[in-house]
Amino acid sequence: MITVKIGEEERAVSEVTAQWVNDQLHRRRADGVAVCVRVVLKTDSLNMVLATPECQGMGGGGRAPNEKERQLLELWEHRGLNDRAFSSGNVIAFLNQLQRAL
């Protein structure tokens, strides 16, 4: 299962739309609220949580990532999601590439 959580709103990746991501990010930023995006990946070959910098309480895992997880970590970084100034476009691009990579 792969889910995307923005603030307190959570959806299965298959139900995430560009409009939903845009609305969630813009609404929170307009309210002056820190924007936390988490992507939880739990499948046969993946067991990881990717989180943007504003997320609290996120630490590293207890093991080294496998090859597929390492590739997704690199994609997360490449899409600018470790930068506090990430955009909804960064999130959408990551999710589109994620779905093609799986």
C-alpha positions as CSV (number, residue, x, y, z in Angstrom):
1,M,0.0,0.0,0.0
2,I,1.2,3.5,-0.8
3,T,-0.4,6.5,0.8
4,V,0.2,10.3,0.7
5,K,-0.5,12.4,3.7
6,I,-0.5,16.2,3.6
7,G,-1.1,17.6,7.0
8,E,-3.9,15.5,8.5
9,E,-5.4,14.6,5.1
10,E,-4.4,11.1,3.8
11,R,-5.2,9.3,0.6
12,A,-4.2,6.2,-1.3
13,V,-1.8,7.2,-4.0
14,S,-4.3,5.9,-6.6
15,E,-6.8,8.6,-5.3
16,V,-4.3,11.5,-5.3
17,T,-4.9,14.1,-8.0
18,A,-2.9,17.2,-8.9
19,Q,-5.8,19.4,-7.8
20,W,-5.9,17.7,-4.3
21,V,-2.1,18.3,-3.8
22,N,-2.4,21.9,-5.0
23,D,-5.4,22.6,-2.7
24,Q,-3.7,21.0,0.3
25,L,-0.4,22.9,-0.1
26,H,-1.9,26.3,-1.0
27,R,-4.5,26.2,1.8
28,R,-1.9,25.4,4.4
29,R,0.6,27.9,3.2
30,A,-2.1,30.6,3.0
31,D,-3.0,29.9,6.6
32,G,0.7,30.1,7.6
33,V,0.9,26.5,8.6
34,A,4.0,24.4,8.0
35,V,3.4,22.0,5.2
36,C,4.3,18.3,5.9
37,V,4.0,15.8,3.1
38,R,4.6,12.1,3.8
39,V,4.6,9.3,1.4
40,V,4.3,5.9,3.1
41,L,5.4,2.9,0.9
42,K,4.7,-0.5,2.2
43,T,4.8,-3.2,-0.4
44,D,6.6,-6.6,-0.8
45,S,9.8,-4.8,-1.8
46,L,9.4,-1.4,-0.1
47,N,9.1,-0.4,3.6
48,M,9.8,3.3,3.9
49,V,8.4,6.7,4.7
50,L,9.5,9.8,2.8
51,A,8.8,13.1,4.4
52,T,9.4,16.8,3.6
53,P,11.5,18.9,6.0
54,E,8.5,20.4,7.9
55,C,7.4,17.0,9.2
56,Q,8.2,16.5,12.9
57,G,9.6,13.3,14.4
58,M,10.9,11.7,11.3
59,G,14.2,9.9,11.8
60,G,16.2,7.5,9.7
61,G,15.4,3.8,9.5
62,G,17.1,1.0,11.3
63,R,18.6,-0.6,8.2
64,A,20.2,0.4,4.9
65,P,17.7,0.9,2.0
66,N,17.4,-1.8,-0.6
67,E,18.1,-0.9,-4.2
68,K,14.5,0.1,-5.0
69,E,14.3,2.2,-1.9
70,R,17.6,3.9,-2.6
71,Q,16.3,4.8,-6.1
72,L,13.2,6.4,-4.6
73,L,15.2,8.3,-2.1
74,E,17.3,9.7,-4.9
75,L,14.1,10.6,-6.9
76,W,12.7,12.3,-3.8
77,E,15.9,14.4,-3.5
78,H,16.0,15.0,-7.3
79,R,12.5,16.4,-7.2
80,G,13.5,18.9,-4.5
81,L,11.4,17.4,-1.7
82,N,14.1,17.8,0.9
83,D,14.0,21.5,0.3
84,R,11.6,23.6,2.5
85,A,10.6,25.6,-0.6
86,F,9.2,22.6,-2.5
87,S,6.1,23.2,-4.7
88,S,3.0,21.2,-5.4
89,G,4.6,20.5,-8.8
90,N,7.5,18.8,-7.1
91,V,5.1,16.5,-5.2
92,I,3.1,15.7,-8.3
93,A,6.2,15.0,-10.5
94,F,7.5,12.7,-7.8
95,L,4.2,10.8,-7.5
96,N,3.9,10.5,-11.3
97,Q,7.4,9.0,-11.5
98,L,6.8,6.8,-8.5
99,Q,3.8,5.2,-10.1
100,R,5.8,4.5,-13.3
101,A,8.7,3.1,-11.3
102,L,6.6,0.5,-9.5
